[in-house]
Amino acid sequence: MTQQTSQQEWDARWLQVTALMSTWSKDPRCGVAACIVNEDKQLVSTAYNGFPKGASDDERLHYRSQKLKMILHAEETAIMNAKGKAESCTIYINKHPCLHCCSVIAQAGIKRVVFVEPSEEFKQRWNFDESIEYLRELQINVSGYKQVD
């Protein structure tokens, strides 16, 4: 007899993938990763935050004001990597999305966002409450987990 895996177990599995992938980020302060998964639980695309193709991973990564102007967020890159196949999918992120990424997520047709709730400091810096409220306004299902085992 096969045991059915619950949605919460699937969420934990994909969030574990994002936790591992976030270590691949070149950003010394904040590694973020995202996975886009379709309704059949198949991986559509992955990404982590970093500079675009062709840019050097150099000292600019250590200067926040410079880095923030140039870096691509994991959510943006995962959606680009999905090549139009993100419609009706779930995006898993090891942090909550920023307001800009909420807009990009909605425009791609993603229907669900699952994330690990970040620290209070990160929540304040990246407008956590506004982001969650915005996702709900955009009629995107939101699931946040305190931690992933």
Short mmCIF file of the C-alpha atoms (twelve columns), coordinates in Angstrom:
data_MODEL
# 
_entry.id   MODEL 
# 
loop_
_atom_site.group_PDB 
_atom_site.id 
_atom_site.type_symbol 
_atom_site.label_atom_id 
_atom_site.label_alt_id 
_atom_site.label_comp_id 
_atom_site.label_asym_id 
_atom_site.label_seq_id 
_atom_site.Cartn_x 
_atom_site.Cartn_y 
_atom_site.Cartn_z 
_atom_site.pdbx_PDB_model_num 
ATOM 1   C CA . MET A 1   0.000  0.000  0.000   1 
ATOM 2   C CA . THR A 2   1.467  3.355  -1.000  1 
ATOM 3   C CA . GLN A 3   1.335  6.245  1.384   1 
ATOM 4   C CA . GLN A 4   0.090  9.559  0.005   1 
ATOM 5   C CA . THR A 5   2.366  12.545 0.580   1 
ATOM 6   C CA . SER A 6   0.579  15.568 2.036   1 
ATOM 7   C CA . GLN A 7   0.824  19.062 0.584   1 
ATOM 8   C CA . GLN A 8   2.705  20.165 3.693   1 
ATOM 9   C CA . GLU A 9   5.296  17.421 3.129   1 
ATOM 10  C CA . TRP A 10  5.715  18.485 -0.504  1 
ATOM 11  C CA . ASP A 11  6.089  22.102 0.616   1 
ATOM 12  C CA . ALA A 12  8.803  21.071 3.081   1 
ATOM 13  C CA . ARG A 13  10.658 19.118 0.376   1 
ATOM 14  C CA . TRP A 14  10.695 22.007 -2.094  1 
ATOM 15  C CA . LEU A 15  11.660 24.496 0.622   1 
ATOM 16  C CA . GLN A 16  14.589 22.234 1.488   1 
ATOM 17  C CA . VAL A 17  15.671 22.464 -2.153  1 
ATOM 18  C CA . THR A 18  15.548 26.275 -1.956  1 
ATOM 19  C CA . ALA A 19  17.572 26.219 1.276   1 
ATOM 20  C CA . LEU A 20  20.325 24.230 -0.450  1 
ATOM 21  C CA . MET A 21  20.212 26.345 -3.598  1 
ATOM 22  C CA . SER A 22  20.446 29.583 -1.613  1 
ATOM 23  C CA . THR A 23  23.989 28.560 -0.639  1 
ATOM 24  C CA . TRP A 24  24.933 28.821 -4.336  1 
ATOM 25  C CA . SER A 25  24.197 32.552 -4.361  1 
ATOM 26  C CA . LYS A 26  27.257 34.781 -4.650  1 
ATOM 27  C CA . ASP A 27  25.581 37.436 -2.482  1 
ATOM 28  C CA . PRO A 28  27.620 37.463 0.750   1 
ATOM 29  C CA . ARG A 29  24.736 38.916 2.798   1 
ATOM 30  C CA . CYS A 30  21.596 37.254 1.573   1 
ATOM 31  C CA . GLY A 31  21.314 34.052 -0.413  1 
ATOM 32  C CA . VAL A 32  17.849 33.570 -1.880  1 
ATOM 33  C CA . ALA A 33  16.638 30.731 -4.096  1 
ATOM 34  C CA . ALA A 34  13.366 29.874 -5.799  1 
ATOM 35  C CA . CYS A 35  11.834 26.764 -7.389  1 
ATOM 36  C CA . ILE A 36  8.794  26.803 -9.627  1 
ATOM 37  C CA . VAL A 37  6.755  23.605 -9.493  1 
ATOM 38  C CA . ASN A 38  3.722  22.702 -11.600 1 
ATOM 39  C CA . GLU A 39  0.443  21.154 -10.445 1 
ATOM 40  C CA . ASP A 40  1.857  17.642 -11.038 1 
ATOM 41  C CA . LYS A 41  4.678  18.378 -8.525  1 
ATOM 42  C CA . GLN A 42  7.211  18.540 -11.369 1 
ATOM 43  C CA . LEU A 43  10.061 21.015 -11.267 1 
ATOM 44  C CA . VAL A 44  9.673  23.710 -13.929 1 
ATOM 45  C CA . SER A 45  12.650 25.924 -13.067 1 
ATOM 46  C CA . THR A 46  15.064 27.021 -10.359 1 
ATOM 47  C CA . ALA A 47  17.226 30.058 -9.664  1 
ATOM 48  C CA . TYR A 48  19.148 31.925 -7.004  1 
ATOM 49  C CA . ASN A 49  19.864 35.620 -6.645  1 
ATOM 50  C CA . GLY A 50  22.888 37.046 -8.429  1 
ATOM 51  C CA . PHE A 51  24.187 39.256 -11.161 1 
ATOM 52  C CA . PRO A 52  23.038 38.587 -14.739 1 
ATOM 53  C CA . LYS A 53  24.989 36.503 -17.230 1 
ATOM 54  C CA . GLY A 54  28.256 38.138 -18.180 1 
ATOM 55  C CA . ALA A 55  28.616 40.285 -15.025 1 
ATOM 56  C CA . SER A 56  31.584 39.573 -12.784 1 
ATOM 57  C CA . ASP A 57  30.919 38.376 -9.252  1 
ATOM 58  C CA . ASP A 58  33.296 40.964 -7.849  1 
ATOM 59  C CA . GLU A 59  33.526 43.509 -5.018  1 
ATOM 60  C CA . ARG A 60  30.245 45.110 -6.126  1 
ATOM 61  C CA . LEU A 61  28.528 42.272 -4.240  1 
ATOM 62  C CA . HIS A 62  29.846 43.790 -1.005  1 
ATOM 63  C CA . TYR A 63  28.360 47.266 -1.577  1 
ATOM 64  C CA . ARG A 64  24.628 47.129 -0.899  1 
ATOM 65  C CA . SER A 65  23.637 50.247 -2.851  1 
ATOM 66  C CA . GLN A 66  25.533 49.064 -5.950  1 
ATOM 67  C CA . LYS A 67  24.447 45.431 -5.590  1 
ATOM 68  C CA . LEU A 68  20.738 46.259 -5.254  1 
ATOM 69  C CA . LYS A 69  20.795 48.161 -8.552  1 
ATOM 70  C CA . MET A 70  22.289 45.218 -10.441 1 
ATOM 71  C CA . ILE A 71  21.246 41.954 -8.825  1 
ATOM 72  C CA . LEU A 72  18.461 39.779 -10.182 1 
ATOM 73  C CA . HIS A 73  16.204 38.307 -7.529  1 
ATOM 74  C CA . ALA A 74  15.763 34.540 -7.461  1 
ATOM 75  C CA . GLU A 75  12.046 34.856 -8.231  1 
ATOM 76  C CA . GLU A 76  12.682 36.957 -11.366 1 
ATOM 77  C CA . THR A 77  15.302 34.574 -12.704 1 
ATOM 78  C CA . ALA A 78  13.229 31.460 -11.938 1 
ATOM 79  C CA . ILE A 79  10.338 32.977 -13.898 1 
ATOM 80  C CA . MET A 80  12.630 33.826 -16.833 1 
ATOM 81  C CA . ASN A 81  14.079 30.293 -16.701 1 
ATOM 82  C CA . ALA A 82  10.535 28.854 -16.815 1 
ATOM 83  C CA . LYS A 83  10.221 30.214 -20.369 1 
ATOM 84  C CA . GLY A 84  6.471  30.850 -20.176 1 
ATOM 85  C CA . LYS A 85  5.617  27.671 -18.261 1 
ATOM 86  C CA . ALA A 86  4.989  29.275 -14.829 1 
ATOM 87  C CA . GLU A 87  1.227  29.712 -15.366 1 
ATOM 88  C CA . SER A 88  -0.790 28.120 -12.509 1 
ATOM 89  C CA . CYS A 89  2.395  26.945 -10.777 1 
ATOM 90  C CA . THR A 90  3.664  27.288 -7.218  1 
ATOM 91  C CA . ILE A 91  6.852  29.208 -6.471  1 
ATOM 92  C CA . TYR A 92  8.876  28.118 -3.435  1 
ATOM 93  C CA . ILE A 93  11.271 30.685 -1.944  1 
ATOM 94  C CA . ASN A 94  13.553 30.452 1.078   1 
ATOM 95  C CA . LYS A 95  12.516 34.037 2.001   1 
ATOM 96  C CA . HIS A 96  9.334  36.006 1.302   1 
ATOM 97  C CA . PRO A 97  9.178  37.902 -2.010  1 
ATOM 98  C CA . CYS A 98  9.719  41.662 -2.144  1 
ATOM 99  C CA . LEU A 99  6.966  43.895 -3.508  1 
ATOM 100 C CA . HIS A 100 8.513  44.051 -6.981  1 
ATOM 101 C CA . CYS A 101 8.795  40.263 -7.167  1 
ATOM 102 C CA . CYS A 102 5.142  39.961 -6.070  1 
ATOM 103 C CA . SER A 103 4.219  41.879 -9.219  1 
ATOM 104 C CA . VAL A 104 6.458  39.696 -11.391 1 
ATOM 105 C CA . ILE A 105 4.994  36.538 -9.807  1 
ATOM 106 C CA . ALA A 106 1.434  37.698 -10.510 1 
ATOM 107 C CA . GLN A 107 2.257  38.701 -14.088 1 
ATOM 108 C CA . ALA A 108 3.709  35.227 -14.731 1 
ATOM 109 C CA . GLY A 109 0.413  33.649 -13.670 1 
ATOM 110 C CA . ILE A 110 1.788  31.882 -10.603 1 
ATOM 111 C CA . LYS A 111 -1.089 30.939 -8.304  1 
ATOM 112 C CA . ARG A 112 0.699  30.029 -5.058  1 
ATOM 113 C CA . VAL A 113 3.704  31.336 -3.125  1 
ATOM 114 C CA . VAL A 114 5.328  29.211 -0.410  1 
ATOM 115 C CA . PHE A 115 8.181  30.593 1.671   1 
ATOM 116 C CA . VAL A 116 10.110 30.257 4.911   1 
ATOM 117 C CA . GLU A 117 9.398  33.188 7.180   1 
ATOM 118 C CA . PRO A 118 12.614 35.184 7.554   1 
ATOM 119 C CA . SER A 119 13.991 36.939 10.607  1 
ATOM 120 C CA . GLU A 120 12.260 40.015 12.008  1 
ATOM 121 C CA . GLU A 121 15.100 42.198 10.712  1 
ATOM 122 C CA . PHE A 122 14.683 40.824 7.180   1 
ATOM 123 C CA . LYS A 123 10.905 41.257 7.391   1 
ATOM 124 C CA . GLN A 124 11.306 44.922 8.272   1 
ATOM 125 C CA . ARG A 125 13.925 45.615 5.600   1 
ATOM 126 C CA . TRP A 126 11.884 43.962 2.846   1 
ATOM 127 C CA . ASN A 127 8.314  45.037 3.822   1 
ATOM 128 C CA . PHE A 128 7.019  41.595 4.811   1 
ATOM 129 C CA . ASP A 129 3.497  42.674 5.780   1 
ATOM 130 C CA . GLU A 130 3.052  44.747 2.611   1 
ATOM 131 C CA . SER A 131 4.271  41.866 0.438   1 
ATOM 132 C CA . ILE A 132 1.872  39.352 1.964   1 
ATOM 133 C CA . GLU A 133 -1.025 41.793 1.739   1 
ATOM 134 C CA . TYR A 134 -0.140 42.546 -1.890  1 
ATOM 135 C CA . LEU A 135 -0.014 38.849 -2.823  1 
ATOM 136 C CA . ARG A 136 -3.457 38.382 -1.310  1 
ATOM 137 C CA . GLU A 137 -4.741 41.423 -3.225  1 
ATOM 138 C CA . LEU A 138 -3.387 39.768 -6.370  1 
ATOM 139 C CA . GLN A 139 -5.395 36.649 -5.415  1 
ATOM 140 C CA . ILE A 140 -2.303 34.515 -4.975  1 
ATOM 141 C CA . ASN A 141 -2.439 31.790 -2.326  1 
ATOM 142 C CA . VAL A 142 0.234  32.375 0.340   1 
ATOM 143 C CA . SER A 143 1.786  29.785 2.689   1 
ATOM 144 C CA . GLY A 144 4.557  30.704 5.101   1 
ATOM 145 C CA . TYR A 145 6.415  28.219 7.287   1 
ATOM 146 C CA . LYS A 146 8.343  29.103 10.423  1 
ATOM 147 C CA . GLN A 147 11.056 26.610 9.561   1 
ATOM 148 C CA . VAL A 148 11.625 23.557 7.437   1 
ATOM 149 C CA . ASP A 149 12.888 20.284 8.873   1 
# 
